[in-house]
Amino acid sequence: MQLPEGLGERLLRVRASMNPPPHSVKVGNKRYSYCNLKTREVFLSIDDLNRLEWIYRHEIMHLD
C-alpha cells in the first residue's frame, strides 16, 4: 500500500528522534498495529494513523 500524504515525513521524524534498531514499516488494513520481532517489521493499521506518532513509538520500543 502506498503511504498517505505526509506520513513518510512523520515516520522519519519519529525514527530520527528515537534512533531505533533496523526495521521496516508497512501500512495496511488490519485491525490493530503490531511489531513482529522475528522479521523486525512494524505494521501500522490504517485505523491508527491519527495516533501515528504514539503508536509508532510504542512499537519501536518493542524492537529493543
N, CA, C and O atoms as a CHARMM CRD file, in Angstrom:
* protein
*
  256
    1    1 MET  N      0.83500  -1.17100   0.00000 PROA 1      0.00000
    2    1 MET  CA     0.00000   0.00000   0.00000 PROA 1      0.00000
    3    1 MET  C      0.88400   1.23900   0.00000 PROA 1      0.00000
    4    1 MET  O      1.89900   1.28100   0.69500 PROA 1      0.00000
    5    2 GLN  N      0.51000   2.22300  -0.75800 PROA 2      0.00000
    6    2 GLN  CA     1.24700   3.47800  -0.80600 PROA 2      0.00000
    7    2 GLN  C      0.92200   4.31000   0.43600 PROA 2      0.00000
    8    2 GLN  O     -0.22500   4.35500   0.88200 PROA 2      0.00000
    9    3 LEU  N      1.93900   4.96200   0.98400 PROA 3      0.00000
   10    3 LEU  CA     1.74200   5.76200   2.18900 PROA 3      0.00000
   11    3 LEU  C      0.91200   7.00200   1.89500 PROA 3      0.00000
   12    3 LEU  O      1.10300   7.64500   0.86300 PROA 3      0.00000
   13    4 PRO  N     -0.00300   7.34200   2.78900 PROA 4      0.00000
   14    4 PRO  CA    -0.77600   8.57600   2.62800 PROA 4      0.00000
   15    4 PRO  C      0.13400   9.80600   2.65600 PROA 4      0.00000
   16    4 PRO  O      1.25300   9.75100   3.16500 PROA 4      0.00000
   17    5 GLU  N     -0.35800  10.90200   2.10900 PROA 5      0.00000
   18    5 GLU  CA     0.38800  12.16400   2.03500 PROA 5      0.00000
   19    5 GLU  C      0.91400  12.57600   3.40800 PROA 5      0.00000
   20    5 GLU  O      0.15000  12.62700   4.37200 PROA 5      0.00000
   21    6 GLY  N      2.19600  12.86500   3.50500 PROA 6      0.00000
   22    6 GLY  CA     2.80600  13.35800   4.73100 PROA 6      0.00000
   23    6 GLY  C      3.18100  12.29600   5.74700 PROA 6      0.00000
   24    6 GLY  O      3.85800  12.59800   6.73000 PROA 6      0.00000
   25    7 LEU  N      2.75700  11.06200   5.53400 PROA 7      0.00000
   26    7 LEU  CA     3.04200  10.01300   6.50700 PROA 7      0.00000
   27    7 LEU  C      4.52900   9.68600   6.56100 PROA 7      0.00000
   28    7 LEU  O      5.07300   9.46900   7.64300 PROA 7      0.00000
   29    8 GLY  N      5.18600   9.65000   5.42300 PROA 8      0.00000
   30    8 GLY  CA     6.61400   9.33600   5.38600 PROA 8      0.00000
   31    8 GLY  C      7.44000  10.30500   6.20600 PROA 8      0.00000
   32    8 GLY  O      8.35400   9.89100   6.91900 PROA 8      0.00000
   33    9 GLU  N      7.13200  11.59100   6.11600 PROA 9      0.00000
   34    9 GLU  CA     7.86500  12.59900   6.88400 PROA 9      0.00000
   35    9 GLU  C      7.63100  12.41800   8.38200 PROA 9      0.00000
   36    9 GLU  O      8.55600  12.56700   9.18000 PROA 9      0.00000
   37   10 ARG  N      6.41000  12.10100   8.75700 PROA 10     0.00000
   38   10 ARG  CA     6.10300  11.88600  10.17300 PROA 10     0.00000
   39   10 ARG  C      6.85900  10.67700  10.71200 PROA 10     0.00000
   40   10 ARG  O      7.37400  10.70800  11.82900 PROA 10     0.00000
   41   11 LEU  N      6.92600   9.60300   9.90700 PROA 11     0.00000
   42   11 LEU  CA     7.66700   8.41500  10.33000 PROA 11     0.00000
   43   11 LEU  C      9.15300   8.72000  10.47200 PROA 11     0.00000
   44   11 LEU  O      9.79400   8.26200  11.41700 PROA 11     0.00000
   45   12 LEU  N      9.69900   9.48600   9.54300 PROA 12     0.00000
   46   12 LEU  CA    11.12100   9.83900   9.61300 PROA 12     0.00000
   47   12 LEU  C     11.43400  10.68100  10.84900 PROA 12     0.00000
   48   12 LEU  O     12.48500  10.49900  11.46300 PROA 12     0.00000
   49   13 ARG  N     10.54900  11.58900  11.21900 PROA 13     0.00000
   50   13 ARG  CA    10.75900  12.40500  12.42500 PROA 13     0.00000
   51   13 ARG  C     10.80700  11.53300  13.67500 PROA 13     0.00000
   52   13 ARG  O     11.67300  11.71000  14.53100 PROA 13     0.00000
   53   14 VAL  N      9.87900  10.59800  13.77500 PROA 14     0.00000
   54   14 VAL  CA     9.85300   9.70200  14.93500 PROA 14     0.00000
   55   14 VAL  C     11.10400   8.84200  14.93900 PROA 14     0.00000
   56   14 VAL  O     11.75000   8.68700  15.97600 PROA 14     0.00000
   57   15 ARG  N     11.44800   8.28200  13.79100 PROA 15     0.00000
   58   15 ARG  CA    12.62200   7.41600  13.68600 PROA 15     0.00000
   59   15 ARG  C     13.88800   8.17300  14.07900 PROA 15     0.00000
   60   15 ARG  O     14.72800   7.63400  14.79900 PROA 15     0.00000
   61   16 ALA  N     14.03400   9.40500  13.62100 PROA 16     0.00000
   62   16 ALA  CA    15.22500  10.20300  13.93300 PROA 16     0.00000
   63   16 ALA  C     15.30100  10.52400  15.42400 PROA 16     0.00000
   64   16 ALA  O     16.39200  10.55300  15.99300 PROA 16     0.00000
   65   17 SER  N     14.16600  10.76200  16.05700 PROA 17     0.00000
   66   17 SER  CA    14.18200  11.12800  17.47600 PROA 17     0.00000
   67   17 SER  C     14.45000   9.93500  18.38900 PROA 17     0.00000
   68   17 SER  O     14.92500  10.11600  19.51000 PROA 17     0.00000
   69   18 MET  N     14.15300   8.71500  17.92800 PROA 18     0.00000
   70   18 MET  CA    14.29500   7.53900  18.78500 PROA 18     0.00000
   71   18 MET  C     15.52600   6.70000  18.47400 PROA 18     0.00000
   72   18 MET  O     15.95100   5.91100  19.31700 PROA 18     0.00000
   73   19 ASN  N     16.10800   6.84600  17.29400 PROA 19     0.00000
   74   19 ASN  CA    17.27100   6.05900  16.88400 PROA 19     0.00000
   75   19 ASN  C     17.03400   4.55500  17.10800 PROA 19     0.00000
   76   19 ASN  O     17.78300   3.92100  17.85100 PROA 19     0.00000
   77   20 PRO  N     15.99900   3.98200  16.47300 PROA 20     0.00000
   78   20 PRO  CA    15.65000   2.57900  16.69900 PROA 20     0.00000
   79   20 PRO  C     16.59200   1.63300  15.95600 PROA 20     0.00000
   80   20 PRO  O     17.34600   2.06300  15.08200 PROA 20     0.00000
   81   21 PRO  N     16.54900   0.34200  16.30300 PROA 21     0.00000
   82   21 PRO  CA    17.30900  -0.64800  15.54100 PROA 21     0.00000
   83   21 PRO  C     16.71700  -0.78100  14.13800 PROA 21     0.00000
   84   21 PRO  O     15.59400  -0.33700  13.90100 PROA 21     0.00000
   85   22 PRO  N     17.45100  -1.38200  13.20900 PROA 22     0.00000
   86   22 PRO  CA    16.93400  -1.53500  11.83600 PROA 22     0.00000
   87   22 PRO  C     15.58900  -2.26600  11.81800 PROA 22     0.00000
   88   22 PRO  O     15.39600  -3.26300  12.51500 PROA 22     0.00000
   89   23 HSD  N     14.67800  -1.75100  11.01300 PROA 23     0.00000
   90   23 HSD  CA    13.36200  -2.36400  10.88000 PROA 23     0.00000
   91   23 HSD  C     12.68500  -1.81400   9.62600 PROA 23     0.00000
   92   23 HSD  O     13.13700  -0.82900   9.04300 PROA 23     0.00000
   93   24 SER  N     11.60500  -2.46100   9.22800 PROA 24     0.00000
   94   24 SER  CA    10.80600  -1.96800   8.10600 PROA 24     0.00000
   95   24 SER  C      9.42200  -1.61000   8.62900 PROA 24     0.00000
   96   24 SER  O      9.01000  -2.06300   9.69700 PROA 24     0.00000
   97   25 VAL  N      8.71400  -0.79100   7.86000 PROA 25     0.00000
   98   25 VAL  CA     7.37700  -0.34100   8.25400 PROA 25     0.00000
   99   25 VAL  C      6.41200  -0.63900   7.11600 PROA 25     0.00000
  100   25 VAL  O      6.70100  -0.36300   5.95100 PROA 25     0.00000
  101   26 LYS  N      5.26200  -1.20700   7.46700 PROA 26     0.00000
  102   26 LYS  CA     4.19700  -1.44900   6.49600 PROA 26     0.00000
  103   26 LYS  C      2.90800  -0.84800   7.03900 PROA 26     0.00000
  104   26 LYS  O      2.69500  -0.79100   8.25100 PROA 26     0.00000
  105   27 VAL  N      2.06000  -0.40400   6.13100 PROA 27     0.00000
  106   27 VAL  CA     0.76500   0.17100   6.49500 PROA 27     0.00000
  107   27 VAL  C     -0.31100  -0.59700   5.74300 PROA 27     0.00000
  108   27 VAL  O     -0.15400  -0.88200   4.55500 PROA 27     0.00000
  109   28 GLY  N     -1.40100  -0.93600   6.42200 PROA 28     0.00000
  110   28 GLY  CA    -2.45000  -1.67000   5.73300 PROA 28     0.00000
  111   28 GLY  C     -3.73200  -1.77100   6.53200 PROA 28     0.00000
  112   28 GLY  O     -3.87000  -1.17500   7.60000 PROA 28     0.00000
  113   29 ASN  N     -4.66000  -2.53100   6.00000 PROA 29     0.00000
  114   29 ASN  CA    -5.99000  -2.70200   6.59800 PROA 29     0.00000
  115   29 ASN  C     -6.00300  -3.88100   7.55900 PROA 29     0.00000
  116   29 ASN  O     -6.52900  -4.94500   7.23100 PROA 29     0.00000
  117   30 LYS  N     -5.43800  -3.70300   8.71700 PROA 30     0.00000
  118   30 LYS  CA    -5.50800  -4.71000   9.77900 PROA 30     0.00000
  119   30 LYS  C     -6.29900  -4.11000  10.92900 PROA 30     0.00000
  120   30 LYS  O     -6.53300  -2.90200  10.96800 PROA 30     0.00000
  121   31 ARG  N     -6.70100  -4.94200  11.84900 PROA 31     0.00000
  122   31 ARG  CA    -7.49100  -4.47500  12.98600 PROA 31     0.00000
  123   31 ARG  C     -6.64900  -3.65100  13.96800 PROA 31     0.00000
  124   31 ARG  O     -7.17100  -2.74300  14.61400 PROA 31     0.00000
  125   32 TYR  N     -5.35800  -3.95900  14.08400 PROA 32     0.00000
  126   32 TYR  CA    -4.50500  -3.26900  15.04700 PROA 32     0.00000
  127   32 TYR  C     -3.07900  -3.17200  14.51500 PROA 32     0.00000
  128   32 TYR  O     -2.71300  -3.86700  13.56700 PROA 32     0.00000
  129   33 SER  N     -2.28700  -2.31600  15.12600 PROA 33     0.00000
  130   33 SER  CA    -0.87100  -2.17400  14.79200 PROA 33     0.00000
  131   33 SER  C     -0.07700  -3.16100  15.64200 PROA 33     0.00000
  132   33 SER  O     -0.48300  -3.49200  16.75600 PROA 33     0.00000
  133   34 TYR  N      1.05100  -3.63000  15.11800 PROA 34     0.00000
  134   34 TYR  CA     1.86900  -4.57500  15.87200 PROA 34     0.00000
  135   34 TYR  C      3.30700  -4.54300  15.37700 PROA 34     0.00000
  136   34 TYR  O      3.62200  -3.93200  14.35600 PROA 34     0.00000
  137   35 CYS  N      4.16500  -5.21300  16.12600 PROA 35     0.00000
  138   35 CYS  CA     5.57400  -5.32800  15.78300 PROA 35     0.00000
  139   35 CYS  C      5.92200  -6.80900  15.73300 PROA 35     0.00000
  140   35 CYS  O      5.65900  -7.53600  16.69000 PROA 35     0.00000
  141   36 ASN  N      6.51000  -7.26700  14.62900 PROA 36     0.00000
  142   36 ASN  CA     6.95800  -8.64300  14.50500 PROA 36     0.00000
  143   36 ASN  C      8.44300  -8.66800  14.84800 PROA 36     0.00000
  144   36 ASN  O      9.26600  -8.17100  14.07900 PROA 36     0.00000
  145   37 LEU  N      8.78600  -9.23800  15.98700 PROA 37     0.00000
  146   37 LEU  CA    10.17300  -9.21300  16.45200 PROA 37     0.00000
  147   37 LEU  C     11.09600 -10.08200  15.61200 PROA 37     0.00000
  148   37 LEU  O     12.27700  -9.76300  15.47300 PROA 37     0.00000
  149   38 LYS  N     10.58700 -11.17000  15.04900 PROA 38     0.00000
  150   38 LYS  CA    11.43400 -12.04500  14.22800 PROA 38     0.00000
  151   38 LYS  C     11.84600 -11.38500  12.92400 PROA 38     0.00000
  152   38 LYS  O     13.00400 -11.47800  12.51800 PROA 38     0.00000
  153   39 THR  N     10.91000 -10.72100  12.27000 PROA 39     0.00000
  154   39 THR  CA    11.21100 -10.10300  10.97000 PROA 39     0.00000
  155   39 THR  C     11.59500  -8.63600  11.09700 PROA 39     0.00000
  156   39 THR  O     11.92700  -7.99600  10.09900 PROA 39     0.00000
  157   40 ARG  N     11.55200  -8.08400  12.33500 PROA 40     0.00000
  158   40 ARG  CA    11.89000  -6.66900  12.58000 PROA 40     0.00000
  159   40 ARG  C     11.01000  -5.76200  11.73000 PROA 40     0.00000
  160   40 ARG  O     11.49100  -4.83400  11.08000 PROA 40     0.00000
  161   41 GLU  N      9.72000  -6.04600  11.74800 PROA 41     0.00000
  162   41 GLU  CA     8.76500  -5.31300  10.92800 PROA 41     0.00000
  163   41 GLU  C      7.69500  -4.67800  11.82000 PROA 41     0.00000
  164   41 GLU  O      7.11000  -5.34400  12.67400 PROA 41     0.00000
  165   42 VAL  N      7.45000  -3.38500  11.60900 PROA 42     0.00000
  166   42 VAL  CA     6.38400  -2.67500  12.30600 PROA 42     0.00000
  167   42 VAL  C      5.23400  -2.53300  11.32200 PROA 42     0.00000
  168   42 VAL  O      5.40500  -1.99400  10.22800 PROA 42     0.00000
  169   43 PHE  N      4.06300  -3.01900  11.71400 PROA 43     0.00000
  170   43 PHE  CA     2.88500  -2.91400  10.86800 PROA 43     0.00000
  171   43 PHE  C      1.93500  -1.91100  11.49400 PROA 43     0.00000
  172   43 PHE  O      1.51400  -2.08400  12.63800 PROA 43     0.00000
  173   44 LEU  N      1.59100  -0.85900  10.75400 PROA 44     0.00000
  174   44 LEU  CA     0.69200   0.18400  11.24300 PROA 44     0.00000
  175   44 LEU  C     -0.67600   0.04100  10.58600 PROA 44     0.00000
  176   44 LEU  O     -0.79000   0.02600   9.36100 PROA 44     0.00000
  177   45 SER  N     -1.70200  -0.06300  11.40900 PROA 45     0.00000
  178   45 SER  CA    -3.07300  -0.15000  10.92000 PROA 45     0.00000
  179   45 SER  C     -3.52800   1.21000  10.40700 PROA 45     0.00000
  180   45 SER  O     -3.20800   2.23800  11.00500 PROA 45     0.00000
  181   46 ILE  N     -4.26400   1.22400   9.31900 PROA 46     0.00000
  182   46 ILE  CA    -4.79600   2.47800   8.78100 PROA 46     0.00000
  183   46 ILE  C     -5.66000   3.18000   9.82800 PROA 46     0.00000
  184   46 ILE  O     -5.67000   4.40800   9.90100 PROA 46     0.00000
  185   47 ASP  N     -6.37900   2.41000  10.63300 PROA 47     0.00000
  186   47 ASP  CA    -7.23300   2.99900  11.66900 PROA 47     0.00000
  187   47 ASP  C     -6.42800   3.73400  12.74100 PROA 47     0.00000
  188   47 ASP  O     -6.96400   4.60500  13.42500 PROA 47     0.00000
  189   48 ASP  N     -5.14600   3.39000  12.89300 PROA 48     0.00000
  190   48 ASP  CA    -4.30200   4.00900  13.91900 PROA 48     0.00000
  191   48 ASP  C     -3.50600   5.20700  13.41500 PROA 48     0.00000
  192   48 ASP  O     -2.74400   5.78900  14.18700 PROA 48     0.00000
  193   49 LEU  N     -3.65000   5.59200  12.17100 PROA 49     0.00000
  194   49 LEU  CA    -2.80200   6.64500  11.61900 PROA 49     0.00000
  195   49 LEU  C     -3.05200   8.01000  12.25100 PROA 49     0.00000
  196   49 LEU  O     -2.17500   8.87200  12.19100 PROA 49     0.00000
  197   50 ASN  N     -4.20700   8.23500  12.84800 PROA 50     0.00000
  198   50 ASN  CA    -4.44600   9.50100  13.54300 PROA 50     0.00000
  199   50 ASN  C     -3.57200   9.62700  14.78300 PROA 50     0.00000
  200   50 ASN  O     -3.26000  10.73300  15.22400 PROA 50     0.00000
  201   51 ARG  N     -3.18200   8.49500  15.33700 PROA 51     0.00000
  202   51 ARG  CA    -2.30400   8.47000  16.51300 PROA 51     0.00000
  203   51 ARG  C     -0.93200   7.93900  16.13600 PROA 51     0.00000
  204   51 ARG  O     -0.27600   7.27300  16.93600 PROA 51     0.00000
  205   52 LEU  N     -0.50500   8.23200  14.93000 PROA 52     0.00000
  206   52 LEU  CA     0.69400   7.62200  14.36100 PROA 52     0.00000
  207   52 LEU  C      1.91700   7.74600  15.24600 PROA 52     0.00000
  208   52 LEU  O      2.57800   6.74100  15.50700 PROA 52     0.00000
  209   53 GLU  N      2.24600   8.94400  15.71900 PROA 53     0.00000
  210   53 GLU  CA     3.47400   9.12700  16.47500 PROA 53     0.00000
  211   53 GLU  C      3.49700   8.24400  17.72300 PROA 53     0.00000
  212   53 GLU  O      4.50300   7.59500  18.00900 PROA 53     0.00000
  213   54 TRP  N      2.39000   8.22200  18.46200 PROA 54     0.00000
  214   54 TRP  CA     2.35200   7.42200  19.68200 PROA 54     0.00000
  215   54 TRP  C      2.45900   5.93400  19.35800 PROA 54     0.00000
  216   54 TRP  O      3.24700   5.21700  19.97500 PROA 54     0.00000
  217   55 ILE  N      1.67500   5.47300  18.40000 PROA 55     0.00000
  218   55 ILE  CA     1.66500   4.05300  18.03400 PROA 55     0.00000
  219   55 ILE  C      3.04000   3.61700  17.53900 PROA 55     0.00000
  220   55 ILE  O      3.54400   2.57700  17.96200 PROA 55     0.00000
  221   56 TYR  N      3.65200   4.39400  16.65300 PROA 56     0.00000
  222   56 TYR  CA     4.95400   4.03100  16.08700 PROA 56     0.00000
  223   56 TYR  C      6.02100   3.99600  17.18200 PROA 56     0.00000
  224   56 TYR  O      6.83000   3.06900  17.22000 PROA 56     0.00000
  225   57 ARG  N      6.03400   4.98400  18.06600 PROA 57     0.00000
  226   57 ARG  CA     6.99600   4.98700  19.17300 PROA 57     0.00000
  227   57 ARG  C      6.79600   3.75600  20.05900 PROA 57     0.00000
  228   57 ARG  O      7.76400   3.13100  20.49200 PROA 57     0.00000
  229   58 HSD  N      5.54900   3.41800  20.32100 PROA 58     0.00000
  230   58 HSD  CA     5.24000   2.25500  21.14800 PROA 58     0.00000
  231   58 HSD  C      5.77000   0.97100  20.50200 PROA 58     0.00000
  232   58 HSD  O      6.37700   0.14500  21.18300 PROA 58     0.00000
  233   59 GLU  N      5.55000   0.79700  19.21300 PROA 59     0.00000
  234   59 GLU  CA     6.00700  -0.41500  18.52800 PROA 59     0.00000
  235   59 GLU  C      7.53100  -0.45500  18.42000 PROA 59     0.00000
  236   59 GLU  O      8.12400  -1.53000  18.50800 PROA 59     0.00000
  237   60 ILE  N      8.17200   0.69500  18.23200 PROA 60     0.00000
  238   60 ILE  CA     9.63800   0.74000  18.17800 PROA 60     0.00000
  239   60 ILE  C     10.22700   0.27700  19.51100 PROA 60     0.00000
  240   60 ILE  O     11.24900  -0.40800  19.53100 PROA 60     0.00000
  241   61 MET  N      9.59500   0.64400  20.61400 PROA 61     0.00000
  242   61 MET  CA    10.11100   0.23000  21.92200 PROA 61     0.00000
  243   61 MET  C     10.14300  -1.28800  22.04500 PROA 61     0.00000
  244   61 MET  O     10.99000  -1.82200  22.76300 PROA 61     0.00000
  245   62 HSD  N      9.25600  -1.99000  21.37500 PROA 62     0.00000
  246   62 HSD  CA     9.25400  -3.45100  21.41400 PROA 62     0.00000
  247   62 HSD  C     10.45100  -4.04200  20.67200 PROA 62     0.00000
  248   62 HSD  O     10.83300  -5.18300  20.93500 PROA 62     0.00000
  249   63 LEU  N     11.04300  -3.29500  19.76000 PROA 63     0.00000
  250   63 LEU  CA    12.17900  -3.81300  18.99700 PROA 63     0.00000
  251   63 LEU  C     13.45200  -3.90100  19.83000 PROA 63     0.00000
  252   63 LEU  O     14.34000  -4.69500  19.52000 PROA 63     0.00000
  253   64 ASP  N     13.54900  -3.10100  20.87700 PROA 64     0.00000
  254   64 ASP  CA    14.77300  -3.09100  21.70300 PROA 64     0.00000
  255   64 ASP  C     14.88300  -4.29300  22.58500 PROA 64     0.00000
  256   64 ASP  O     15.85200  -4.42500  23.33200 PROA 64     0.00000
